[in-house]
Amino acid sequence: MTLVELKTIAQNNLGVIDYLLKQGEMIYAKNKQTGKVKSIRIKALYENDQEFWLKANGNWQFYLDKDIITSALAYAARNNQKGGSGSSVIVDEDEPRELEEVPESSLRNNQSSRDSGEEQEPGNSGPPDMPPNYGKEYGLIKSMDNAQRTNLLQERKHQINEALSGDPRDRAPRLEALAETTRDTALVNRAAIQEAMAMESSEAKNYTRQVVENTEEIIRMTSRLIQSESILHDDMMARLVEKSNGTVVQHMTRVFVNAFSFLHYYNDMVSTSSIVNKLRVRFNSLYKGFYRQLLPHLHTDHVTLERVFLGGMRILTDQEINKFGVGFLVHDIGKADDIEYHEGEAAYDRDTVVAHVKRGYQAIMNKTGYSREAALITGYHHEYYGDSSGYGYFREFLANYKQANPKASVDFCMAFDMEGVIDYQALSYFPAKVLEIVDVFDSLTDKNRRYRKPLSPEEALKLIHDEFIVAKPKIDPILFDFFVDFFYSQPGSDQFEGVVKGILHSGKSQ
């Protein structure tokens, strides 16, 4: 992580502070006397002293992650704040670009700040106040130490095990276990990884090791529970919502449960039916027009189902499903505390939204022992097949690859394995394309949408079809048709079948 002293930016770029406050960003405070570093929310310091970073004689120096600076300067420029172009940013070469690792204890208490008289981080005497995106549950989990969080995950594993061993006809404890475990596991991961971001990579991976190990075990157990439940029905979604008062948490947990369930549905369909042969027969009439847009350099006769899926459409192994499930759970781990998921109109800040994907990728890749598959899902889940409205690391990686290999071409649409994406044989990563569909569908139908009216399920499916498939190739149409069938397979969805299916199967790729 590259850190820049806050005063070199903020004193000439006033909009930067507005941005940091608006996003609830964390900054890093280094004690000049002890050299210790702590992570603290800027709002706590600003409310005590609106020019805290300019105190030359103080005991603290304040630093900001360079990746956040880019978004902050863009925000300042759009709002015509003084110095918003960022031309005046100067990095003091006498100060270290990389701060020493943050002691684990300094992230959980602020004894040095109390001794120096600086403002303490909110909530040291109890759970900190949190924005509505994460809710009171996150405040409680954030106030825990690593041992307490590990104990919580152990309790959740026991809860799932009890649900699995109970009467399958008694659905209440199974839904309860799924809702509470998903919520708490997501929040424990977020709290631990946010703290780990201020540490050097090896220390961070050691700090998050128990969280990673317990989470991977929970995913394996959850996989068994999901296979026995119909997930998209109203009582499951209602249970997820009532278990958290944070809108982002609700979104994260719903998307994880539905995407993980959808992945199992895909596997069941491919392994127990003749769906692959049926798709091959119907490919030219329903799908070829779409994929020719993505692979225009290929002869039309070569655009086949086998070009859509590198290695052919196939069943996933249990190991793959569980790795993908971890990625689904942590995919939004880089989301700032008070960024809205459903920003719209004037409230939409693209740079801010884009930043969460990159931060999440870096966090999973560099600060945890999670698989690279989980990191890749985090970094690729808004790629939209390279459309200009998408975002993530794909474009940067692809540009670098083409520069080094100018004669290379990407000849497939999706890869099941990571190597097919990293080597640029395929345009996208299969589990990221699965997650993309569920993520968009949930955002469109979420009743917490503030800037636009939430859509009904049939309206959302039609919009995805019309705008993300027909108008522009963003969402994969074969996987989308799988998702439509998955949606109809859930209790309570039959009322929409006639309305939506008549639209979706009327020559979408032509």
N, C-alpha and C positions, 0 to 999 in steps of 0.2 A: 504494500500500500504506500503511495506517495502522498506525503502531507505537506501542506503549505501554511505558513503562519497567517492567521486570520487578518491581522491588521494590515498586511501588505495588499489585501484585496478590499476589505470593508471600508477603509478610510477614504478610498477614491471611487468606490462602487456601492453607493448606498442601497441600491436595490438588492444586493446580495443578502443583507441582513433581513430584509422583508421576506425574501425567498426562504431563508433558513427557518425563520419563525413560522411561516406558512406551512412548511413541510414537516415541522417538528424534528429537524435534523439534530443529530448528536455531533458534538465537537470534542476534541481531545485537549485536555488541560495538562500542561507539564509544569511541575513545581521546580522553580529555578534552584532551590536549595537542595532538595533531595533527589531530583531527577525522575521522580515517580510520575507516572502518567495515569490519568483517569478519564473515563468517558462520561460526559454529562450533557444533558439536553440544554440547548442554547436558551430556551425560554426561561429556565430557572435563573440563569445569569442575567439575562436582559431585563427581567422584571425587577431585579435588585439594582441594576446599574445599566442604563441604556448605552453606555460607551465603555463597557468593561474591558474591551479588547485594546483600548488605547492607553491603559494605565501603565506607563513605562516603568514606574517604580514599584509596581505590584510584585507579588510572589509567583505569579502564574503567567505562562505563555500559552496562547490558544492556537490550535491547529485544525485544519479542515482537510478532508479527503479530496484530493485533486479531481477525482471523477465527479464529485458533487459540485465543484467549482464551475465546471462547464455548464451544467444546467442552471446554476445560480446566475451566471453572467448572461446567459440567453434570456432568462426571465427578466433581468434588469434592463436589458436592451429593448425587449418588447414593451416594457412599461415606462420607457423613456426616463429611467432613473439615471442620475449623474454617474458618468463613467461606465455606463452599461455595456459598452463595446468590449470592455475587458482589456483595452490597450495599455492600461496603467498597472497591470498586474506585475509586481516585482517580487521575486523570491530572494530572500536574504541568504546568500550563499554561506554566511557564517553559521546559519542554523541548519541542523541536520534535516535532510529530505526524508529520511526514514527514522522515525522515533524508535527508541528501544521498546522491547516488548512490555506490555502492560502487566504488572503483577496481578494474578487472579484476585487477590484480596482487595486490591484497590478499586475493582469494579463493583464490589459488593458493599464497601463502606467508604466513607469519605473522612477518615480521621485527620488526614493531612489538611483537608480544606477547612475542617473545624478549627484546627490549630492556627491556621493563617487568617481566620476571620472571613474567608470567602463564603459566598452563598452555597448552601448544600443543595445537592440534587433533590428534587421533590420526592417526598415519601420515604426518607431514610428511617423514620420511626414507624413505618408501616407500609402497606402496599401503595405505590405511587398512583396518582391520578392519571388515567389514560384517556386518549381521545376515543370517541364512540366507535371507531373502526375496530378496535381490539377488545374493548369492554373490560369490566372489572376482573374477569378471570385472568386476563393477561397481567393486570396489576399484581395480583396475588402470586402468579408464577414468576414474574420478574423479580419479586422481592425474595424468592427462595435462593438458597445456594445449590450447588451441584448435587450434593447428597440428597437434599429434599426433593429435587426434581427427579432424580433417579428413583427414589422411593415412590413418587407419584406414578411414574411409568410402570414400576413393578405392580402397583395396585391395579392399574388399568389392564395389565396382562392377566392378572388373576381374575378380573371382572370378565374379560373375554373368555377365558378358559371355563369359568362357571357357566357362562351363557352357552358355550358350545356343548357342555356336558349336560345341560338341562333339557327339559321337554321341548322338542322343536315346535310343538303346537302352541307353546306359550311364547308369543312373539315379543311381549313387553320387555323382558330383561335383555333380549337380543338387540332390540332397537336401542335400548338404554345404553348398553355396552358399546355399541357401534358409535352412537352420538357422542358420548362422554370421552371415549378413548380417542376418537378422531380429533375432537376439539383440543384436548389436553396435550396430545402428542404434537400437534401442529404448534401450539403455543410454547411448549417446552423447547422445541427446536428453534423457534424464532428467538426466544430469550437467550438461549445459550449461544446461538450463532451471532446474534447482535453483539454480545460481549466478546466473542472470539474474534470479531472483525478488528478489534484494537490490538490484537496480539500477533506476534510473529507466527508463521505458519505451523512450525512444529509444535509450539506451545498450544496454539489454537486447536490443533488436531488432538492433542492429548487432553485438552480441556473438554472437548466435545465427544470424546471416545465413548463414554458410557451412554450418552444420549443416542449416539449413532447405533450402538449395539442393541439397545433396548428397542429403538424405533424399528430396526430391521426385523426383530423378532415380532413386534406388534404387527407389522405389515404381513408377515407370514401367517399369523393367527387371524388377522382380519380377512385375509384372502379366503380362509376356510369359512368364516362367518358369512361373507358376502355371497359365496356360492350357494348358500342355503336360503337366501332372502331375495325377495323382489324389492328393489331399492327405490325406484323413482316414484313410488306411490306417495300420496299426500301425507300419511301419518309419519313416514320416515323423514320427509322434508320438514314437517312441522316439528318433529323431535329435534332435529339438528338446529333449527332456529331457536327453539325455546331454551336450548342448553347454552346459548351464548347471547349476550346483549351487544356484541361487537359485529358490525355489518361485514367487515373484512373477514373476520373469523367464520361467520356464517357462509360466506362465499367460498373460502378456502376449503371448509369441511364438506360442503355440498359438492364442490367440483371434484374433490378427492374421491368421495364415496361413489359418485356417479361415473367418473372416468374409470375407476378401478372396476366397477361393476360392468361397465360397457366393454372393458378389455376382456373380462371373463365371458361376456356374451359373444363377442367376436370369436373367441377361441372355441366356444361350444358350437357355434354355427359352422366354422371351418372344419371341425373335427367330426361332427355328427351328421352333416347334411351334404348334399351335392352342390352346395352353393358356388364353389369355385368353377365347376363345369358350367353351371347356369350363367355365371358372370362372363365366362369366356364366350358362350354362345351369344349373349346380348351385348357384348362389348362394343361392337361396331355401331350398333344402332343407338345405344344409350350414352356411351362414355368416350368414344374415340375422339370426337370433336373437341372435347375439353382437353385431353392429354396432348393432342397435336399442338395446342397453344403453348404447352410447357416444353415440348420436345420438337420444335419446328425444324431442326437440322436433320431429323431422321426421315427416311422415306415413309410415306403413309402406311405401307404394308408392314413396316417394322414397329409401328406403334401398336402394341398388343398388351394384354394383361401382364405378360412377363416383363414388359418395360415399365409398368407402373410399380411393381414390387420387385426389387432387386433380389434375385434368387427364387422368384415365384411366390405367390401367395401361400402362406404356410401357417401351421399351428405354432403357438408360442410355448416354450418350456416353462415349467413352474419357476425356475430361476429368473427367467426373463420377466415374467409377470410380476414377480416380487420386486425386482430392480426398478421396473417401470412404476410400480406402485409407490416406491419411495420418492421418485421424481414427481409424481402427481401430488404427493403430500406437501413437499417443500417447494413447489414451483414458484410460489409467490413470496418466498422468504425475504426477498429484497424490497418488498413494498414498505414505504415509509409509514410511520405511525398514523399520519392523518392525510394521506392521499386518498381521494375518493376513487372507488372502482368505476363509478359511472359518471365520470366528469363529462360535461357536455357544454356546448356553446362557448361562452366566454370563460367558463371555469376550466376548460380543457387545456392542459399544459403538456404538449407532446414530449418535450424534453424530460419532464418529470416522470411521465409514464414510461418512457423508453428506459430511463435510468434503472428502474426496478428490475428489469430483466438482466441487465449487465451486472448489477450489484449482486443479484441472486446467484448468477452463474459463478462469479468470482468467489462468493462466500462458500458455496458448496464445493467448488473445485479446490480452493486453497486453504480453507479453514476447517474442513471436516474430513473424515475418512469414508464418506459416502462414495459410491461408485461413480465413475465418470459418466455413466449412463444417466444418473440422476442430475448431474450438472448440465449435461447436454439438453435434457428435457427442459430444464429451467431456462436455459439460454435460447432455445429454439421455439418456444410454445406460442410465439406471435409472429412467425415468419411469413405466413400467408403465401407460400410458394414464391417468395421473392417480390411480391407486389409492393409498390411504393408505400402503401399504407401499413405494411408490416414493419417489425423492428426486432432487433436482436443482433447477435454476432455473425449471422450467416453472411451478410453482404461483405463485411470486413474480411472474414476468413476467405470467402470466395475470390474477392479482388486480389488478395495476396497470393492465393493459389494460382490464379490465372496469370499473374505477373511472373511467377516462377515457372509456370508450365503453359506458355501461350497457345500451344496446339491442343491442349487437353479439352475434352468436352464432357459434359454431364449427360449421361445417356439413360438414366432411370429417374423415376419420380420419388420413390420412397425406399429407404433401407431399414431392415429390421435390426441390423447390428450397427454399432457405432463406427466401425471402420469404414463402412460404405459411405457414411456422411463425411467423416474427417478426410477421406481420400477423394472426396468429390466425385464419386461415382453416381451419387443420388442427390436430388435437390433438397430432400427433407428426411427427417427422422420419423419413422412410423409412430412411436408412442407420443411424440410431440404433435403430430397431426391428429391423433386420437384426442389428446388433451385440448387442442385448439377448438374442436367442435363443442365439447362439453363446456369449456370456458365461455365461449361466445353465447351459447344457448342460455347458460345460467345468468350471465350478465344482462341479457335481453329480457329475461322473465323475472328477474329479482324484484321483489316487491319493495326493496329498500332504495330503488333508483330515485335519485333526488332531482335530476335535471330533465328527465324524460319519463313519460308514463310507461310502466312496465308492460310488456307485451304478453298476450296469452300464449300458451305453448304453440298453438297452430299458427298464430301470427309470427312468432319467432322462427319457426321452421320454414315458413314461406319466405321470410326476409332473408334468412341465411341462404336458401336456395336461389332467390332472385339476385341478391347483391354480392354473395360470396362465391357463387358458382357460375351463374349465367352471365352476369355483368362483368365480373372479373374472376379469374381463377385464383382463389385464395384457399378455400376449404376443399378438401379432397371429396369428390362426389361419390366414390364407391364407399368410403368410410362413412360419409354422411348418410347414404342409404341404409347402411348397417345401423347407424344411430337411430334413424327413423323407425326401423323395425324393432330395435331395442326399446324405444319409447313406447311403441304400441304394445309391446309384450308386457308392460307393467300394468298393474291393476288401476282402473280408473281412466285409462287413456283411450278407450274404444270410441268415445264420443267424437274424437278428432280424426279418426282414421279415414272416413270417407272424404272429408274436406281436404286434408293435406295430401293423402296419397294420390288423389286425382291430379294434383298439381305437380308433385315430385316425379311422377313416372310419365310425364308427357313430353319426352324428348328433351331432357335437360341439357344435353351436350351439343345440341344442334344450333 
